[in-house]
């Protein structure tokens, strides 16, 4: 559930501190605000190198499935061979499982 964030905290940083936090947030695929909140609240922030490629692939599969669903609802297609989609998802799953075993802390 998304919470309303109505309190602002102003923080002064050196250029080096801002760059360091920004790089860490990018590595964690988080906004600077989300990263700062997680770090300040002592949440565990896990950075997984190589995750971006898998999320990019999953987004592509999701877009393709969405387009197929739209075409099916419009009656423009009635059957689809999803063998290549299943193979791509299986490859992605195996890769993600491998990454999960190599997470950085």
C-alpha positions as CSV (number, residue, x, y, z in Angstrom):
1,X,0.0,0.0,0.0
2,X,1.4,3.4,-1.0
3,X,1.6,5.8,1.9
4,X,1.2,9.6,1.5
5,X,4.5,11.3,2.2
6,X,3.7,14.8,3.4
7,X,6.7,15.6,5.6
8,X,9.9,16.9,3.9
9,X,13.4,16.6,5.3
10,X,16.0,18.9,3.8
11,X,19.5,17.5,3.9
12,X,22.8,19.3,3.0
13,X,25.5,17.1,1.4
14,X,28.9,17.6,-0.2
15,X,29.1,16.9,-3.9
16,X,31.0,13.7,-3.1
17,X,28.4,12.5,-0.6
18,X,25.6,13.2,-3.1
19,X,27.4,11.4,-5.8
20,X,28.0,8.4,-3.5
21,X,24.4,8.2,-2.4
22,X,23.2,8.6,-6.0
23,X,25.5,5.8,-7.3
24,X,24.3,3.5,-4.5
25,X,20.6,4.3,-5.3
26,X,21.3,3.7,-9.0
27,X,23.0,0.4,-8.2
28,X,20.0,-0.6,-6.1
29,X,17.6,0.5,-8.9
30,X,15.9,2.9,-6.4
31,X,15.2,6.6,-6.4
32,X,17.5,8.6,-4.1
33,X,14.6,9.3,-1.8
34,X,13.6,5.6,-1.6
35,X,17.2,4.6,-1.0
36,X,17.7,7.3,1.7
37,X,14.5,6.2,3.5
38,X,15.5,2.6,3.4
39,X,19.0,3.3,4.7
40,X,17.8,5.7,7.4
41,X,15.2,3.2,8.6
42,X,17.8,0.5,8.7
43,X,16.1,-1.6,6.1
44,X,18.3,-4.1,4.4
45,X,19.2,-2.8,0.9
46,X,20.4,-5.6,-1.4
47,X,22.2,-4.8,-4.6
48,X,22.2,-7.5,-7.2
49,X,24.5,-7.0,-10.2
50,X,23.0,-8.0,-13.5
51,X,19.4,-7.7,-12.4
52,X,18.6,-4.9,-14.8
53,X,19.0,-7.2,-17.9
54,X,16.5,-9.7,-16.4
55,X,13.9,-7.0,-15.5
56,X,14.3,-5.5,-19.0
57,X,13.6,-9.0,-20.5
58,X,10.6,-9.5,-18.2
59,X,9.1,-6.1,-19.2
60,X,9.4,-7.1,-22.8
61,X,7.6,-10.4,-22.3
62,X,4.9,-8.6,-20.3
63,X,4.4,-6.0,-23.1
64,X,4.1,-8.8,-25.6
65,X,1.6,-10.7,-23.5
66,X,-0.4,-7.5,-23.0
67,X,-0.5,-6.9,-26.8
68,X,-1.7,-10.5,-27.3
69,X,-4.4,-10.1,-24.7
70,X,-5.6,-6.9,-26.4
71,X,-5.7,-8.6,-29.8
72,X,-7.6,-11.6,-28.3
73,X,-10.2,-9.3,-26.7
74,X,-10.6,-7.5,-30.0
75,X,-11.3,-10.9,-31.7
76,X,-8.3,-10.4,-34.1
77,X,-6.6,-13.6,-32.9
78,X,-8.0,-16.8,-31.3
79,X,-4.9,-19.0,-30.6
80,X,-1.3,-18.2,-29.9
81,X,1.8,-20.4,-29.6
82,X,3.5,-19.4,-26.4
83,X,6.4,-21.9,-26.6
84,X,9.0,-19.2,-27.2
85,X,7.5,-17.1,-24.4
86,X,7.7,-20.0,-22.0
87,X,11.3,-20.7,-23.0
88,X,12.2,-17.0,-22.4
89,X,10.5,-17.0,-19.0
90,X,12.3,-20.3,-18.0
91,X,15.7,-18.8,-19.1
92,X,14.9,-15.7,-17.1
93,X,13.9,-17.7,-14.0
94,X,17.0,-19.7,-14.1
95,X,19.1,-16.6,-14.4
96,X,17.3,-14.9,-11.6
97,X,17.8,-18.0,-9.3
98,X,21.6,-17.9,-10.2
99,X,21.7,-14.1,-9.3
100,X,19.9,-14.7,-6.0
101,X,22.7,-17.0,-4.9
102,X,25.2,-14.2,-5.6
103,X,23.6,-11.2,-4.0
104,X,25.8,-8.5,-2.5
105,X,25.1,-6.9,0.9
